[in-house]
């Protein structure tokens, strides 16, 4: 669903970033409407019921906080996180429909339930995998909120409990089985183990809670690769207290399930919302956008306390209104500052690098942005010096990072300086000896593209050595080797004009992956250039019914037409 929405954006406005962000903002606002409706429904279910005016004020305050909280900025302004907001939109809609259906005993109730489970839940799941948590969110509502006003669990709730429990047991059994090795293979590319991730995520959740309760603009950021990994229960010492604190939150939800069901539901909502991305899967440790939906649970609990304060009199009401007004004002201010920071790329990357000095990604991106400025083309300019400093810091912070070394080479080349041999050697060493992450293929692709464009000044032996280093890495699979050989062939053909060497490199690629249609098309082009027109024509005819991109199809048709003309 998210990809489809991106396609619509591109169809109507190309890659104009304004259109993409405006769409994200519209989705965020639509989610806010659902948050208001859901909050009003949930706050209206408490006993004794609150005055309608206080109910609306509390619901509006929760919605405003949810919309304006600075931790919600990335799902709007970081365009790719539309997956998060779109999944949340369908999940919130599904939950609202489920609640409507459960509170309506007529045929309409069945219709609402069918829409919730048969349409909106799949749409949420098709937007992002976190949509799969919808049944667990529903179960939390059934066991806390609905039970609090119905007094018991009916057949539907008991059946849902059994199904969710069965699904979780089956999922755990699969995760522990040999067939799930693909699921855990990601840890081979991570600088932490499964146990270390579980230990660290306890601290990460409290980091999120800190950002939610007291947003700090210096702690907020696009990158959090500077978060310290927990290597044991006391390394760092906050690991064990963080885990015990999470146990305390679970006990709080259990103890308040009858006396304050919305507090229990809110705490449960926050923990459930992080159950997929902040537990065992080999994902990155910290991302703010993971709180887009979970933060609603904490704000709902705060909204219930605020509504109780509104129902009271004297200092209690005054304190409640003052705290809510202060929270809204402060969150709006921090969000406005962050939005201004994101409004210009140089400003954003430099501030990120200042706030996260030990983040290799923030430092690399700061260097990359400065390297793209006109001033970086002069060896004596501060821009060149600052870009080089950021790139070097990134390499020191992350011993496995490789793209920064290509950045240093490019920086020197565009400034009219020869590439430093030390930079070339370090890039080659890391490609050969450090874990080869999926993103590392981009180093070779960019090297090939930049060489062809003339923006990298490496000699052929130096470029060949970089490709050879990557191909010598024992962690590079045959499939990736085939891709690297193909890119090397592109370089040899389009930059060095060495058809013999290009055919040798492409031949190695096809030996590893003989069914790759794109490479077979390249082979036909090399055959044609080499004067082997009959073989080229036969291969192109064999490929004519295959699947190709629009550009490749155009190339194939033009080559075949040319060969057919010369044949006659």
Buried (B, 14 or more C-beta within 10 A) or exposed (E): BBEEBBEEBEEEBEEEEEBBBBBBEEBBEBBBBBBBBBBBBBBBBBEEEBEEEBBBBBBBBBBBBBBBBBBBBBBBBBBEBBBBBBBBBBBBBBBBBBBBBBBBEEEEBEBBBEBBBEBBBBBBBBBBBBBBBBBBBBBBBBBBBBBBEEEEBEEEBEEBBEEBEEEEEEEEEEEEEEEEEEBEEBBEBBEBEBEBBBBBBBBBBBBBBEBBEEBEBEBBBBBBBBBEBBBEEEBBEBBBBBBEBBEEBEEBBEEBBEEBBBBBBBBBBBBBBBBBBBEBBBBEBBBBBBBBBBBBBBBBBBBBBBBBBBBEEEEEBEEBBEBBEEBBEBBBBBBEBBEEBBEEEEEBBBBBBEBBEEBBBBBBBBBBBBBEBEBBBEBEBEBBBBBBBBBBBBBEBBEBBBBBBBBBBBBBBBBEEEBBEEBBBBBBEBBBBBEBBEEBBEBBBBBBBBBBEEEBBBEBEBBBBBBBBBBEBEEBEEEBBBBBBBBBBBBBBBBBEBBEBBBBBBBBBBEBBEEBBEBBBBBBBBBBBBEBBEBBBBBBBEBEEBEBEEEBBEBBEEBBEBBEEEEE
